[in-house]
Amino acid sequence: MMKKWMTALSAGVCFAACGAAFAWDGSATGQIDLIQGAGAGGMPFRVVLKNAPALCGNTLTWAYLDDADGNYKTNASILLTAKAAGSAVALYSNRDSNGYCRIGFLQIQ
């Protein structure tokens, strides 16, 4: 009985820690309405979803990919493909130090 209790307690601690590790300020799912491009270092790849939902727990309706991220090109390609195919995407983002929504995880639905 004690072994089962310890196993359950360990699993609970793991789930709590894992949930904190993947905490997002906001998430939204929908089709991409608009993609904007800008110069390097200036939030160069911006995304707006149809019906413009708030994306990271504030009023911003756009989120960006940071070109300093190692997966920048891959994630930009995924978003461009989703836009071309009309597929829904799920965007998970956090507010950066200026309050803008920086995409940290995405997936095509």
PLY file of the C-alpha trace (Angstrom):
ply
format ascii 1.0
element vertex 109
property float x
property float y
property float z
element edge 108
property int vertex1
property int vertex2
end_header
0.00 0.00 0.00
2.84 2.39 0.88
4.54 1.71 -2.47
1.36 2.64 -4.38
1.00 5.81 -2.34
4.62 6.83 -3.04
4.18 6.11 -6.73
1.04 8.27 -6.85
2.79 11.05 -4.93
5.78 10.93 -7.30
3.51 11.06 -10.34
1.64 14.05 -8.87
4.88 15.93 -8.25
6.04 15.18 -11.79
2.77 16.41 -13.32
2.88 19.60 -11.25
6.49 20.30 -12.23
5.87 19.47 -15.89
2.84 21.77 -15.99
4.91 24.66 -14.65
7.63 23.98 -17.22
5.12 24.41 -20.04
3.21 27.40 -18.72
2.14 29.85 -21.42
0.77 33.35 -21.05
-1.75 32.53 -23.73
-2.78 30.22 -26.51
-5.18 30.43 -29.42
-6.25 28.22 -32.29
-7.49 29.28 -35.69
-6.62 29.89 -39.31
-3.93 32.41 -40.13
-5.42 35.65 -41.42
-2.26 37.69 -41.92
1.51 37.19 -41.94
3.83 40.19 -41.75
7.56 40.32 -42.38
10.00 42.87 -40.97
13.75 43.34 -40.68
15.98 41.09 -38.60
15.76 41.73 -34.88
12.47 43.61 -35.21
10.00 40.78 -34.58
10.54 39.76 -38.21
7.71 37.22 -38.61
4.32 38.22 -37.24
1.08 36.25 -37.31
-2.56 37.28 -36.87
-5.30 34.66 -36.63
-8.76 35.06 -38.16
-11.19 36.85 -35.85
-8.11 38.30 -34.12
-8.19 36.56 -30.72
-5.90 37.84 -27.97
-2.77 35.69 -28.01
-0.89 35.99 -24.74
-3.09 37.13 -21.92
-3.26 40.76 -22.98
-5.03 42.63 -25.78
-2.48 41.95 -28.54
-3.93 40.09 -31.50
-0.59 39.27 -33.14
2.39 37.19 -32.10
5.88 36.91 -33.50
8.67 34.44 -34.11
12.08 35.61 -32.94
14.79 35.17 -35.57
17.27 34.47 -32.75
15.48 31.17 -32.00
17.19 28.08 -33.36
13.95 26.81 -34.93
13.01 30.13 -36.51
13.20 28.92 -40.13
11.36 25.68 -39.36
8.57 27.44 -37.47
8.23 30.13 -40.15
7.94 27.36 -42.78
5.27 25.59 -40.74
3.23 28.78 -40.45
3.59 29.63 -44.15
2.49 26.10 -45.07
-0.52 26.35 -42.77
-1.50 29.69 -44.31
-1.18 28.31 -47.86
-3.19 25.19 -46.99
-5.83 27.05 -44.99
-5.12 24.81 -42.02
-5.80 25.80 -38.45
-2.82 26.33 -36.16
-2.46 26.40 -32.41
-0.12 29.12 -31.13
1.28 29.15 -27.62
3.04 32.33 -26.58
4.56 34.28 -23.72
4.89 38.00 -23.24
8.42 39.25 -23.84
10.05 42.00 -21.75
8.16 44.64 -23.78
4.78 42.93 -23.44
4.67 41.55 -26.99
3.56 37.98 -27.69
6.49 35.73 -28.62
5.52 32.35 -30.06
7.14 29.54 -28.12
5.30 26.53 -29.53
2.98 25.91 -32.46
1.26 23.11 -34.26
-0.86 22.61 -37.35
-4.27 21.22 -36.49
0 1
1 2
2 3
3 4
4 5
5 6
6 7
7 8
8 9
9 10
10 11
11 12
12 13
13 14
14 15
15 16
16 17
17 18
18 19
19 20
20 21
21 22
22 23
23 24
24 25
25 26
26 27
27 28
28 29
29 30
30 31
31 32
32 33
33 34
34 35
35 36
36 37
37 38
38 39
39 40
40 41
41 42
42 43
43 44
44 45
45 46
46 47
47 48
48 49
49 50
50 51
51 52
52 53
53 54
54 55
55 56
56 57
57 58
58 59
59 60
60 61
61 62
62 63
63 64
64 65
65 66
66 67
67 68
68 69
69 70
70 71
71 72
72 73
73 74
74 75
75 76
76 77
77 78
78 79
79 80
80 81
81 82
82 83
83 84
84 85
85 86
86 87
87 88
88 89
89 90
90 91
91 92
92 93
93 94
94 95
95 96
96 97
97 98
98 99
99 100
100 101
101 102
102 103
103 104
104 105
105 106
106 107
107 108
